[in-house]
Amino acid sequence: MRAVYTLATLALVAGLCLLMLKGWRNRQRRQADLPAPASAPSTPAEPLLPPVPGLFVGTATPGDWLDRIAVHGLSDRGSGWLTVTEQGVTIERDGLPDLHLPIDAVRSAAPGTALAGKVVGTDGLLLVDWQLGDRLLTSGFRADDHDQHRRLADAITAQLSLTEVNQ
């Protein structure tokens, strides 16, 4: 009898996993119209701050931090380095494609508390709002040194202000 219960439990777990996979694939299908992010410039600019190590948390729809963006590797968590330059924000992820947010696509940056299923303490994440095609997205980065979030947000905001003045 124990074997029957074990098999039934395993079948239930396998069924739930298949349903989650189906849901993820449906999400990818719904987001298929989202263009691929820009590639990093071939000649990167000088960093405004030293690169900051941390964890790329993922990308979600602003205002709905549980609505992960499932296409183009934007939901893939990975450790890496965040660099702010005059050209934008680049996140080099270990084992994953780098993510470059051109400065003209960035809308805002600020410390935050939650994104894509990751909930942390006050100002525990750097949240960057950016435009991809006709959609506004929010990407999150959790620096190893959490005091860096405010400095990074200030550097990005200052660069946005400079870009607006020059246009």
Secondary structure as GFF3:
##gff-version 3
##sequence-region A 1 167
A	DSSP	alpha_helix	2	30	.	.	.	ID=ss1
A	DSSP	beta_strand	52	61	.	.	.	ID=ss2
A	DSSP	beta_strand	64	68	.	.	.	ID=ss3
A	DSSP	beta_strand	78	85	.	.	.	ID=ss4
A	DSSP	beta_strand	88	93	.	.	.	ID=ss5
A	DSSP	beta_strand	99	102	.	.	.	ID=ss6
A	DSSP	beta_strand	106	112	.	.	.	ID=ss7
A	DSSP	beta_strand	114	115	.	.	.	ID=ss8
A	DSSP	beta_strand	118	119	.	.	.	ID=ss9
A	DSSP	beta_strand	125	132	.	.	.	ID=ss10
A	DSSP	beta_strand	135	143	.	.	.	ID=ss11
A	DSSP	alpha_helix	148	166	.	.	.	ID=ss12
###
